[in-house]
């Protein structure tokens, strides 16, 4: 009879358990590999590192182009000659129309090529400012307006694709925020040349703030060295030639960097690659979806808020920058004022996106309405003066917070109500937003500021009322659905 050894029995059992555990681990690894390589409804699965790298490339490319475009819009509206605001109005009017066909273009061309071609047109747009004549600037603004809608649609589509992929790859809940950075560049202009842009009172002081009204004609006293005369150069900046060329060169460099970052580091992230080609929506179907979005009663209730967002952004870029900042502080302070606006808007959007999980949306709407109403009242009663420059930064920062509230509420509403078909509602939203921007720039040199502030207040009421009603209906529907699920 063989001797019984408990030690050998235990060692044999341990080896058997080790083999079983190693075999189980290898089986789990093979299962994970199979799952990752198996087609899903979201297309192929990418690693977290690849997705985050594409997100960084998307943000950097967009930030560099935006850092050049937004200061140019503010300068063109604030210190340009007679036709500058009309060019911006035409640009955003075409952008509102191009946003309707943007989903079709993005679907046919792809997000990557749409962004590359759009940013390339932005490079041409900035480059033509080196030769500022009506024959170069009018086509440049019209062409950029045509590409503005597809650029926005491609950027949001790529961002939503990355968010869907990240939600599938990682196990913990993560959020990806698209932060827009704005920056400006200083430009010096003699005071007597800026005086031609403003009305003067009896004591030969500028009329600033809500009392400012548009000047019918602009005739600078010293045309030598100034890019503004009474004939063909009424479309360009009232800036010295060297300053205009330097700004255009800096903006062109930023846009070229944006194109390079987008083309070099942005991968082709496939979404519905395993879907049957016959089931993919065609261009006609995408256009039909956009047309149906105008008949959606929920989007009809949200449309006034999109118009208000465009109006208030246009007011800040055109009227606040000119009648408040440039009039009281001077042109070099425009960059710092809008830098404070952009910084607080980014911070507020990041904070609000996390707070919406724990705070009722009605509270956020009420806070935004009260804050924005107070800001409009301040701008209506306040007479800006250079003796207290801190108020300009406080007001612009508070305005950025209000803008973040409305944009975050509007965007989260679209992606929540339309989680799988948000392209057409997004095009509907940007159509009305660009329409509001076009209207704001078109009225920049048409009516006085106090009328614009009253119009903004009325539009705020008309926008918040239907949007609040929409949120109430959606919240009651969600509660009813949750109650039926728990039964």
Rosetta blueprint (number, residue, H / E / L):
1 X L
2 X L
3 X L
4 X L
5 X L
6 X H
7 X H
8 X H
9 X H
10 X H
11 X H
12 X H
13 X H
14 X H
15 X H
16 X H
17 X H
18 X H
19 X H
20 X H
21 X H
22 X H
23 X H
24 X H
25 X H
26 X H
27 X H
28 X H
29 X H
30 X H
31 X H
32 X H
33 X H
34 X H
35 X H
36 X H
37 X H
38 X L
39 X L
40 X E
41 X L
42 X L
43 X E
44 X L
45 X L
46 X L
47 X L
48 X H
49 X H
50 X H
51 X H
52 X H
53 X H
54 X H
55 X H
56 X H
57 X H
58 X H
59 X H
60 X H
61 X H
62 X H
63 X H
64 X H
65 X H
66 X H
67 X H
68 X H
69 X H
70 X H
71 X H
72 X H
73 X H
74 X H
75 X H
76 X H
77 X H
78 X H
79 X H
80 X E
81 X L
82 X L
83 X L
84 X H
85 X H
86 X H
87 X H
88 X H
89 X H
90 X H
91 X H
92 X H
93 X H
94 X H
95 X H
96 X H
97 X H
98 X H
99 X H
100 X H
101 X H
102 X H
103 X H
104 X H
105 X H
106 X H
107 X H
108 X H
109 X H
110 X L
111 X H
112 X H
113 X H
114 X H
115 X H
116 X H
117 X H
118 X H
119 X H
120 X H
121 X H
122 X H
123 X H
124 X H
125 X H
126 X H
127 X H
128 X H
129 X H
130 X H
131 X H
132 X L
133 X L
134 X H
135 X H
136 X H
137 X H
138 X H
139 X H
140 X H
141 X H
142 X H
143 X H
144 X H
145 X H
146 X H
147 X H
148 X H
149 X H
150 X H
151 X H
152 X H
153 X H
154 X H
155 X H
156 X H
157 X H
158 X H
159 X H
160 X H
161 X H
162 X H
163 X H
164 X H
165 X H
166 X H
167 X H
168 X H
169 X H
170 X L
171 X L
172 X L
173 X L
174 X L
175 X L
176 X L
177 X L
178 X L
179 X L
180 X L
181 X L
182 X L
183 X L
184 X L
185 X L
186 X L
187 X L
188 X L
189 X L
190 X L
191 X H
192 X H
193 X H
194 X H
195 X H
196 X H
197 X H
198 X L
199 X L
200 X E
201 X L
202 X L
203 X L
204 X L
205 X L
206 X E
207 X L
208 X L
209 X H
210 X H
211 X H
212 X L
213 X L
214 X L
215 X L
216 X L
217 X L
218 X L
219 X L
220 X L
221 X L
222 X L
223 X L
224 X L
225 X L
226 X E
227 X L
228 X L
229 X L
230 X L
231 X L
232 X L
233 X L
234 X L
235 X L
236 X L
237 X E
238 X L
239 X L
240 X E
241 X H
242 X H
243 X H
244 X H
245 X H
246 X H
247 X H
248 X H
249 X H
250 X H
251 X H
252 X H
253 X H
254 X H
255 X H
256 X H
257 X H
258 X H
259 X H
260 X H
261 X H
262 X H
263 X H
264 X H
265 X H
266 X L
267 X L
268 X L
269 X L
270 X L
271 X L
272 X L
273 X L
274 X L
275 X L
276 X L
277 X H
278 X H
279 X H
280 X L
281 X L
282 X L
283 X H
284 X H
285 X H
286 X H
287 X H
288 X H
289 X H
290 X H
291 X H
292 X H
293 X H
294 X L
295 X L
296 X L
297 X H
298 X H
299 X H
300 X H
301 X H
302 X H
303 X H
304 X H
305 X H
306 X H
307 X H
308 X H
309 X H
310 X H
311 X H
312 X H
313 X H
314 X H
315 X H
316 X H
317 X H
318 X H
319 X H
320 X H
321 X H
322 X H
323 X H
324 X H
325 X H
326 X H
327 X H
328 X H
329 X L
330 X L
331 X H
332 X H
333 X H
334 X H
335 X H
336 X H
337 X H
338 X H
339 X H
340 X H
341 X H
342 X H
343 X H
344 X H
345 X H
346 X H
347 X H
348 X H
349 X H
350 X H
351 X H
352 X H
353 X H
354 X H
355 X H
356 X L
357 X L
358 X L
359 X L
360 X L
361 X H
362 X H
363 X H
364 X H
365 X H
366 X H
367 X H
368 X H
369 X H
370 X H
371 X H
372 X H
373 X H
374 X H
375 X H
376 X H
377 X H
378 X H
379 X H
380 X H
381 X H
382 X L
383 X L
384 X L
385 X L
386 X L
387 X L
388 X L
389 X L
390 X H
391 X H
392 X H
393 X H
394 X H
395 X H
396 X H
397 X H
398 X H
399 X H
400 X H
401 X H
402 X H
403 X H
404 X H
405 X H
406 X H
407 X H
408 X H
409 X H
410 X H
411 X H
412 X H
413 X H
414 X H
415 X H
416 X H
417 X H
418 X L
419 X L
420 X L
421 X L
422 X H
423 X H
424 X H
425 X H
426 X H
427 X H
428 X H
429 X H
430 X H
431 X H
432 X H
433 X H
434 X H
435 X H
436 X H
437 X H
438 X H
439 X H
440 X H
441 X H
442 X H
443 X L
444 X L
445 X L
446 X L
447 X L
448 X L
449 X H
450 X H
451 X H
452 X H
453 X H
454 X H
455 X H
456 X H
457 X H
458 X H
459 X H
460 X H
461 X H
462 X H
463 X H
464 X H
465 X H
466 X H
467 X H
468 X H
469 X H
470 X H
471 X H
472 X H
473 X H
474 X H
475 X H
476 X H
477 X H
478 X H
479 X H
480 X H
481 X H
482 X H
483 X H
484 X H
485 X H
486 X H
487 X L
